[in-house]
C-alpha cells in the first residue's frame, strides 16, 4: 500500500519551517553536508534559471502538536538553498554571469521573489518508524547506476572548463546525432560532453590523449579567460565544419566515425589557429573562396580509406599507408592522433 504523497512546496515554505524549528536537516541516516561552494552555486543557478531539481524526500511526524518535517533525501540541496538565502555564499561567475558575485540579498527584488516562489517536488512520508525510514533510504541508494568516467567528471567539477564543455556539447548535439557521430543512446551517458571536452582541450593545449581529459577539468576549472577564448574558437571551427559538411553530408563520409571526426576538427582548428605541438604541420588558408577545394580534398581522403579498407583490397604502399593504419585502429593516443591530423592538414595545404 502506498504510504506517501507527492507534493510541491515553495522555497519560502522550507525557509519558514527552518526559521520556526519545524525542519530537521540532520537525521542520523543522512550523509553529512559535504558540498563545495561551487556545487552549491550550481544548484542555486539551476533555481535562478527556473530549471527543475530532483525531488526531496521528507517524513512528517506530529510532535507536541507541531508537524516536524525531516529530510530523508535531499538535505544538501536544502542546505545549499537556505545557505544562499542566509548570505553564506554568492553565485559563481562560472555558472551565471548576470548574477555573478551576488548574494541573495543583492539580487533584484523580482528575482528574489521568483527564487522564493520556486517549487520543489516532495514525496511526503507519514508517521513511519525509524527502521522504515532507514529501509527507504537504503532502497533509494540501491538504484544508483555506476557512473562512467565522464559522469564522474560531471559530478566532481563545476568550474569554467566544465561549463564551456557542456554548453558546447548541448549546442552541437543535434549535429552530432544527425551526422551519426554519436547515437542518442550514447548522448544519454554524456558522450557529447566527453567529445566536446576532448576537442576543447585540443584547442587549449594541443592534441592530447583522451586519457588527459580529467587533467584538463582540474587544470582549467578556475580559468575563465582560457576557457572563454577556447569556447569562441570552438564555435568558429564548428561553423567552418558545418559549411564544409552538412550533417547529412558528413554521415556519408568516414568523418562521422568519432575518431575521424576528432581528426577533422583538429585539422580545421590547426589550419585556422595553429595548434600547440603541430608547429611543423602546414596550415591551409581556409576561407569562403576555397571551401569547395577543401571539401574535395577531404572527400578524397575518405574515399581512399574506403577503397583501401574494402574486402580483398591490396594494402597501399604510398603516403596513405600510415594514415590508414592509424585510422583503422581508431586509437585515441597522442601519437596516432597527431599523425592523422598532420596527414589531413598536409593534404588540405596541397589542395589550396
KOLMIVO-667113 format. One line per field, with one value per residue (C-alpha): x, y negated, z; residue number from 1. Coordinates in steps of 0.02 Angstrom, whole numbers, m for minus. Each point is the difference from the previous one (the first is absolute). Layout:
N
px = c(X/...) .
py = c(Y/...) .
pz = c(Z/...) .
resi = c(NUM/...) .
//
This chain:
352
px = c(0/63/55/55/m73/81/m5/88/57/74/173/m86/m87/167/68/m148/14/186/m24/m136/90/m116/134/127/152/115/m83/112/m5/45/172/82/m2/153/m45/130/m46/5/m126/m114/16/m43/m160/m48/29/m118/m134/35/m23/m164/60/m53/100/m25/m142/25/m57/m73/m83/m127/m39/m107/99/m91/m127/132/35/187/67/160/95/33/83/54/67/154/m112/m106/154/74/m160/m23/185/m13/m150/97/145/125/63/m25/m37/155/37/35/m185/m90/83/m155/m7/184/70/m172/m72/m188/m30/91/m112/m135/m162/m97/136/m3/m188/10/134/m109/m149/99/m87/94/m79/m20/m49/m76/2/m112/31/129/114/187/27/m120/88/169/m70/m64/166/93/m117/26/188/m18/m57/152/78/189/67/111/157/m89/m143/128/81/m172/m27/173/29/m111/117/35/68/m150/m124/82/8/m180/m65/87/m61/m179/21/61/m83/m129/136/97/m153/m67/171/21/152/m94/m158/m144/41/180/m60/m104/167/78/98/m24/79/146/31/m15/119/125/m12/5/158/81/m34/78/151/13/m43/m5/m32/m181/64/50/m179/m10/160/m76/m153/114/125/m126/m141/29/71/m139/109/79/m164/m96/126/m1/m189/m5/128/m101/m152/101/70/m173/m70/134/m29/m187/35/104/m117/m182/m50/m70/155/116/m95/45/187/118/5/m158/108/43/190/m9/m110/128/135/m106/m30/183/52/m118/48/184/m27/m97/98/157/m6/139/113/m33/121/75/m170/m55/m155/m115/m82/m184/m124/m165/85/85/m130/m33/184/7/m154/70/164/m93/m115/153/75/m163/m20/179/m29/m154/93/147/m99/m122/2/144/76/187/87/63/184/m6/m29/m170/69/43/m156/m114/88/m22/m182/m43/52/m112/118/m4/183/102/117/m139/m110/143/44/m177/m15/169/m51/m166/74/136/m130/m103/154/42/m179/m5) .
py = c(0/m173/m95/m166/m150/m99/m187/m161/m134/m173/m40/m125/147/83/m166/m24/178/m25/m166/70/161/112/66/134/3/117/170/141/94/m147/m42/m152/m161/14/m108/m123/m182/32/140/m112/m141/120/52/m180/m42/142/m79/m175/65/84/173/154/82/179/31/m7/141/m57/87/m95/43/m84/m53/m91/m71/m56/80/37/31/103/3/182/m35/m171/m86/m67/m82/m82/m53/m81/m97/m59/m44/m109/m92/m22/m82/142/m2/m88/56/50/m90/172/39/m164/m157/m107/29/38/m40/m47/65/29/m170/m86/75/m110/10/87/133/26/20/126/95/16/53/139/167/153/170/101/178/m14/150/10/71/129/85/m33/176/m32/m163/87/131/m133/m94/162/39/m173/29/175/m60/m108/44/14/m162/0/m110/m150/11/4/m159/m80/38/m56/m163/m153/m135/m87/148/107/m140/m35/185/35/m158/46/179/m60/m125/127/160/0/m13/140/114/m42/28/167/m51/45/99/m58/142/m59/m177/60/46/m169/50/m174/m79/121/m40/m188/9/95/m126/m151/70/12/m185/m46/114/83/180/108/181/29/53/m182/m65/13/m102/m139/m9/m20/m120/m122/11/m181/m74/m104/m87/155/96/m148/m25/186/3/m141/90/161/m90/m63/173/78/m136/37/187/m28/m102/141/141/m8/134/108/m22/41/162/58/m12/83/m162/54/129/m81/17/m69/m143/m43/m6/m105/m124/m11/m17/m146/m76/10/m81/m142/m27/109/133/19/146/m9/m140/100/45/m113/m109/m23/m172/48/m131/m15/2/169/100/104/47/42/110/87/40/68/104/74/54/83/86/65/71/94/61/67/77/90/189/76/m172/m7/m91/m171/m33/m188/m151/66/156/m69/m108/146/111/m134/m26/185/18/m144/m30/m158/m5/m158/60/77/m153/m114/112/m4/m189/m32/104/m88/m173/40/56/m157/m109/87/m22/m190) .
pz = c(0/m43/156/m76/m91/m140/29/m47/121/m30/61/115/86/38/61/118/68/29/89/114/45/m101/m120/48/m114/97/16/61/m166/m112/m68/75/m100/m114/m150/m61/m28/m188/17/101/m126/m142/88/35/m183/m47/109/m67/m177/48/m45/100/138/64/122/187/114/167/146/105/181/132/152/141/m121/m127/m169/m8/m174/m15/m165/m44/m167/m65/155/m92/m130/135/99/m155/m39/179/12/m155/73/162/m94/30/m180/m166/m178/m99/m163/m76/19/m24/m69/26/188/26/173/68/161/17/81/m144/m135/m77/101/m139/m14/189/m9/m142/96/154/m107/m85/30/59/m28/160/41/174/117/153/174/m50/124/0/m69/m145/m44/3/m119/m120/4/m37/m145/m75/m4/m73/m171/m38/m167/m2/m73/m154/m4/m76/126/140/m69/m9/185/54/m95/m17/m64/m165/m98/42/m38/m169/m46/46/m82/m162/12/17/m142/m128/61/m141/m132/83/6/m173/m79/89/103/158/33/109/120/16/33/148/81/m38/m156/m74/155/m8/m183/21/151/m106/m142/116/77/m171/m29/167/12/m170/m41/156/41/46/171/32/8/190/18/m107/114/150/m78/m77/126/55/m161/m78/m130/m75/m4/m72/m140/m41/0/m129/m108/13/m72/m147/m38/7/m112/m131/15/m21/m156/m73/51/48/125/m140/m107/144/31/m177/39/122/100/90/91/165/m17/m178/62/133/m134/m117/142/50/m182/m32/169/m42/m169/82/160/4/136/126/m41/m187/m43/m144/m73/m145/17/m149/m11/11/m60/m92/m169/21/99/m156/m15/186/m16/m153/90/152/m111/m86/167/52/m167/0/174/m62/m152/98/142/m115/1/m99/m31/m28/144/m55/m19/m8/111/54/81/173/3/m39/126/133/m49/0/181/54/145/105/52/m30/m138/m105/14/m50/m147/m69/22/m81/m152/m27/25/m128/m126/28/m20/m164/m61/13) .
resi = c(1/2/3/4/5/6/7/8/9/10/11/12/13/14/15/16/17/18/19/20/21/22/23/24/25/26/27/28/29/30/31/32/33/34/35/36/37/38/39/40/41/42/43/44/45/46/47/48/49/50/51/52/53/54/55/56/57/58/59/60/61/62/63/64/65/66/67/68/69/70/71/72/73/74/75/76/77/78/79/80/81/82/83/84/85/86/87/88/89/90/91/92/93/94/95/96/97/98/99/100/101/102/103/104/105/106/107/108/109/110/111/112/113/114/115/116/117/118/119/120/121/122/123/124/125/126/127/128/129/130/131/132/133/134/135/136/137/138/139/140/141/142/143/144/145/146/147/148/149/150/151/152/153/154/155/156/157/158/159/160/161/162/163/164/165/166/167/168/169/170/171/172/173/174/175/176/177/178/179/180/181/182/183/184/185/186/187/188/189/190/191/192/193/194/195/196/197/198/199/200/201/202/203/204/205/206/207/208/209/210/211/212/213/214/215/216/217/218/219/220/221/222/223/224/225/226/227/228/229/230/231/232/233/234/235/236/237/238/239/240/241/242/243/244/245/246/247/248/249/250/251/252/253/254/255/256/257/258/259/260/261/262/263/264/265/266/267/268/269/270/271/272/273/274/275/276/277/278/279/280/281/282/283/284/285/286/287/288/289/290/291/292/293/294/295/296/297/298/299/300/301/302/303/304/305/306/307/308/309/310/311/312/313/314/315/316/317/318/319/320/321/322/323/324/325/326/327/328/329/330/331/332/333/334/335/336/337/338/339/340/341/342/343/344/345/346/347/348/349/350/351/352) .
//
